[in-house]
Amino acid sequence: MEATAEVLAEVPLFATLDEKERALLAARVDVVAIEEGQTLFSYGEPGDWLGVIKSGCVQITVKTKTGETVFLERADAGDFFGEISLLDAGPRTASAKVVKSGEMIVVDREDLDELFRIKPQAALNFLIATGKRLRASAQLLRNTVARNVYEEEEQKQNFVQRAADWVANFSGSLTFLILHVVLFAIYILFNVNLFVVGDFDAFPFGFLTMVVSLEAIILSTLLLYSSNRQASRDRIRSDVEYEVNLKAELQIQHMHEKMDEFHTQILSRLDAIEGRRKVPS
């Protein structure tokens, strides 16, 4: 059925048009009913129209190579979708499914040209909305790409955390042990009356004992702090392993779906060939 000027006035994309312009455009576009669960288009299909939601809701998704369904956006009343294929005459880049029944305005390429002709400002509004959508999609893709969570955690570390990790690593090394043995030996030799200089901390080396005790307290605190952070890293590692296993399982499932679809196509073609063979000449 034909859309009326009153219907177009409720949609933000056409709100800048005056009554005469809306009436002219209303004679070209249509309003169609959309039912919950209906698939408006699927990925890879040719597209020569965009939809503007008058009422109801449409969900835009894309399926990855591993078989995962990634949510892109939710088009509610006043929102439009499917404009990419309309602009470049290419196939659909996503799938659209109705999640709430309502009505939708269908705008084809000629309708869009007419809209831009009678109201050039609408083209700018259209580009702004499309740019926001592309920016959101880029952010979504950035979050879905496989990433090194350890590098991200390192980027979030502050100076104290980096220092604690460095001390924990260094205190567990052979260099740390040899350095302390050498320093303690020199300190003790200088305080047992073997040299002319020294002898400022006589046996039982109270000052050395205090320094070693303070060092032990500081080291143990830093080691515990670093150990707690290592436990957090282990949890992240477990989460990553779970995600990898889940993606592998989804990819296998997706391969099974493709094989089932391929098997169904082969059977249908064999049935068609068998039917042609049974037709009497």
C-alpha positions in Angstrom: 0.0 0.0 0.0 1.1 3.6 -0.6 2.6 5.5 2.2 1.0 8.7 3.2 2.7 12.1 4.0 1.6 11.7 7.6 3.6 8.4 7.9 6.7 10.0 6.4 6.5 12.9 8.8 6.9 10.5 11.7 10.3 9.3 10.4 13.4 11.4 11.3 15.0 10.8 7.9 12.0 12.5 6.1 11.2 15.0 8.9 13.0 17.9 7.1 10.7 17.7 4.1 7.7 20.0 3.9 4.2 18.8 3.2 4.5 19.1 -0.6 7.8 17.3 -0.7 6.5 14.5 1.6 3.4 14.2 -0.6 5.6 13.8 -3.7 7.7 11.2 -2.0 4.7 9.4 -0.5 3.5 8.6 -4.0 6.7 6.7 -4.7 7.4 4.6 -1.6 5.4 1.8 0.0 4.6 0.8 3.5 4.7 -3.0 4.1 3.8 -5.1 7.1 6.6 -7.0 8.8 6.0 -10.1 11.0 8.0 -11.3 13.9 10.5 -14.0 12.9 10.4 -12.9 9.2 13.8 -12.7 7.5 13.9 -9.6 5.3 17.2 -10.4 3.6 20.2 -12.6 4.2 24.0 -12.1 3.7 25.0 -12.2 0.1 21.6 -11.6 -1.4 21.3 -8.8 -4.0 19.9 -5.6 -2.5 18.1 -2.7 -4.2 16.1 -1.2 -1.3 16.5 0.1 2.2 14.0 -0.1 4.9 12.8 2.6 7.3 11.1 1.2 10.5 7.7 2.9 11.1 6.9 0.5 14.0 8.3 -2.7 15.2 11.9 -3.8 15.4 14.5 -5.4 13.1 17.8 -7.0 14.2 20.9 -6.8 12.0 23.4 -9.7 12.4 26.3 -11.2 10.5 27.6 -14.8 10.7 31.4 -15.3 11.0 33.4 -18.0 9.4 33.4 -20.0 12.6 29.6 -20.0 12.6 29.1 -17.4 15.3 26.2 -14.9 14.9 27.5 -11.4 15.7 24.9 -8.8 16.6 25.5 -5.5 14.7 22.6 -3.3 15.5 18.9 -3.0 16.4 16.7 -0.9 14.1 13.7 0.6 16.0 11.0 3.0 14.9 12.6 5.8 12.8 15.8 3.9 12.1 16.8 2.8 8.6 18.9 -0.2 7.4 20.1 -1.9 4.2 21.5 1.3 2.8 25.0 -0.1 1.8 23.7 -2.4 -0.9 21.4 0.3 -2.1 24.4 2.8 -2.5 27.0 0.5 -4.1 24.6 -2.0 -5.8 26.4 -4.8 -4.2 25.2 -7.8 -2.2 23.9 -7.6 1.3 26.7 -7.4 3.9 24.5 -8.7 6.8 21.2 -10.4 7.6 18.0 -8.7 8.8 15.4 -10.4 10.9 12.2 -9.0 12.4 12.1 -9.4 16.2 8.9 -7.3 16.7 6.0 -7.0 14.3 5.2 -3.7 12.8 5.4 -1.7 9.5 8.3 -0.7 7.3 8.7 1.9 4.6 10.5 0.5 1.6 12.7 2.9 -0.3 14.3 1.9 -3.6 17.1 3.6 -5.5 14.8 5.8 -7.6 13.0 6.9 -4.4 16.3 7.8 -2.8 17.3 9.8 -5.8 14.0 11.7 -5.7 14.5 12.4 -2.0 18.0 13.8 -2.5 16.7 15.9 -5.5 13.9 17.6 -3.6 15.9 17.9 -0.3 19.7 17.9 -0.6 20.0 18.3 3.2 18.5 14.8 3.5 21.7 13.4 1.8 23.8 14.9 4.6 21.6 13.5 7.3 21.8 10.1 5.5 25.6 10.2 5.4 25.9 11.2 9.1 23.7 8.3 10.1 25.7 5.9 7.9 29.0 7.2 9.3 27.8 6.5 12.9 26.9 3.0 11.9 30.2 2.4 10.2 32.0 3.7 13.3 30.0 1.4 15.5 30.8 -1.6 13.2 34.5 -0.8 13.2 34.5 -0.7 17.0 32.6 -4.0 17.1 35.1 -5.6 14.7 38.0 -4.4 16.8 36.6 -6.1 19.8 35.8 -9.4 18.0 39.3 -9.8 16.4 41.6 -12.2 18.2 43.9 -10.3 20.5 46.7 -10.9 23.0 45.1 -10.3 26.4 48.5 -10.4 28.1 49.6 -7.4 26.0 46.4 -5.5 26.9 47.0 -6.3 30.6 50.6 -5.0 30.4 49.4 -1.8 28.8 47.0 -1.2 31.8 49.8 -1.7 34.3 51.0 1.2 36.5 54.4 1.9 37.8 54.0 0.0 41.0 52.7 -3.1 39.2 55.6 -3.1 36.8 58.1 -2.6 39.7 56.5 -5.5 41.6 56.8 -7.8 38.6 60.4 -6.8 38.0 61.4 -7.3 41.6 59.6 -10.7 41.7 61.4 -11.8 38.6 64.8 -10.5 39.7 64.6 -11.9 43.3 64.1 -15.4 41.9 67.2 -15.3 39.7 70.7 -16.7 40.3 72.1 -13.1 39.8 70.1 -12.0 42.8 71.6 -14.8 45.0 75.2 -14.2 43.8 74.9 -10.5 44.3 73.7 -10.9 47.9 76.4 -13.5 48.8 79.1 -11.2 47.5 77.7 -8.1 49.3 77.2 -10.0 52.6 80.7 -11.4 52.4 82.3 -8.0 51.8 80.2 -6.5 54.6 81.2 -9.2 57.1 84.9 -9.0 56.2 84.9 -5.3 56.7 83.5 -5.8 60.2 85.6 -8.5 61.7 88.8 -6.5 62.2 90.5 -7.9 59.1 91.1 -4.5 57.6 92.1 -1.1 59.0 88.9 0.5 57.8 85.5 -0.7 58.6 84.5 -2.3 61.9 81.4 0.0 62.2 79.0 -3.0 62.7 80.6 -5.5 65.0 79.4 -9.0 65.5 76.5 -10.0 65.6 76.0 -7.4 62.9 72.9 -5.8 64.2 72.6 -3.3 61.4 73.0 -6.0 58.7 70.3 -8.0 60.5 67.9 -5.1 60.4 68.6 -4.4 56.7 68.1 -8.1 55.8 64.8 -8.2 57.9 63.5 -5.1 56.1 64.5 -6.5 52.8 62.7 -9.7 53.6 59.5 -7.9 54.5 59.5 -5.7 51.4 60.4 -8.7 49.1 57.7 -10.9 50.6 55.1 -8.2 50.2 56.0 -7.5 46.6 56.1 -11.3 45.8 52.7 -11.8 47.3 51.4 -8.8 45.3 52.9 -10.2 42.1 51.6 -13.6 42.9 48.0 -12.3 43.2 48.4 -10.6 39.8 49.7 -13.9 38.4 46.6 -15.6 39.6 44.6 -13.0 37.8 46.6 -13.7 34.6 45.9 -17.4 35.0 42.2 -16.8 35.1 42.5 -14.7 31.9 44.4 -17.6 30.4 41.7 -20.0 31.3 39.0 -17.7 29.8 41.0 -17.5 26.6 41.4 -21.2 26.4 37.7 -21.6 26.9 36.9 -19.1 24.1 39.3 -20.9 21.7 37.7 -24.2 22.5 34.3 -22.7 22.0 35.2 -21.2 18.7 36.7 -24.5 17.5 33.5 -26.2 18.5 31.4 -23.6 16.7 33.5 -23.9 13.6 33.1 -27.7 13.5 29.3 -27.2 14.0 29.3 -24.7 11.1 31.2 -27.2 8.9 28.6 -29.9 9.7 25.8 -27.4 8.7 27.6 -26.8 5.4 28.0 -30.5 4.8 24.3 -31.1 5.6 23.3 -28.3 3.2 25.5 -29.7 0.5 24.1 -33.2 1.0 20.5 -31.8 0.8 21.4 -30.0 -2.5 22.9 -33.2 -3.9 19.8 -35.3 -3.0 17.5 -32.7 -4.5 19.5 -32.7 -7.7 19.5 -36.5 -7.9 15.8 -36.5 -7.3 15.4 -34.0 -10.2 17.5 -36.2 -12.5 15.6 -39.3 -11.5 12.4 -37.5 -12.2 13.5 -36.5 -15.7 14.6 -40.1 -16.4 11.2 -41.4 -15.5 9.4 -39.0 -17.8 8.3 -41.1 -20.9 9.7 -39.9 -24.2 
